Amino acid sequence: ERPMAEGPPWKDHVTQVPPEDALDQPCTDQVLNDIALCVTDWQIVAAHLGLNPAERMSIMSKHSHNPQMQTIAMLEKWKTKFGKAATYRKLTDVFWKLENCAVIEKIVQLL
């Protein structure tokens, strides 16, 4: 049996892999604002991050004509709701599930 590969599942798909302890840090607002620019379908991301339909509807109604603000609001809501559990690891895991390596690349560049 081969031993489990070290590092996150997406490690072979990015130019650099951040230290494991960096991935376990809670996300900063700055990084969330920066990656918001790369996120296309925020509602799918929100569902994967654990925001419920009511929370997603609230974000939509507050920023009805601004998808960019909806994305930022969604990431801020996730951070507020999950606190210390709103880590870079959780975020990269979600984008890996969604097959969005471009956002993972952006995250690791910012770490």
Stockholm file with secondary structure:
# STOCKHOLM 1.0

chainA/1-111         ERPMAEGPPWKDHVTQVPPEDALDQPCTDQVLNDIALCVTDWQIVAAHLGLNPAERMSIMSKHSHNPQMQTIAMLEKWKTKFGKAATYRKLTDVFWKLENCAVIEKIVQLL
#=GR chainA/1-111 SS CCCCCSSCTTGGGSSCCCCHHHHTSBCCHHHHHHHHTTCSCHHHHHHHHTCCHHHHHHHHHHTTTCHHHHHHHHHHHHHHHHGGGCBHHHHHHHHHHTTCHHHHHHHHHHC
#=GC SS_cons         CCCCCSSCTTGGGSSCCCCHHHHTSBCCHHHHHHHHTTCSCHHHHHHHHTCCHHHHHHHHHHTTTCHHHHHHHHHHHHHHHHGGGCBHHHHHHHHHHTTCHHHHHHHHHHC
//
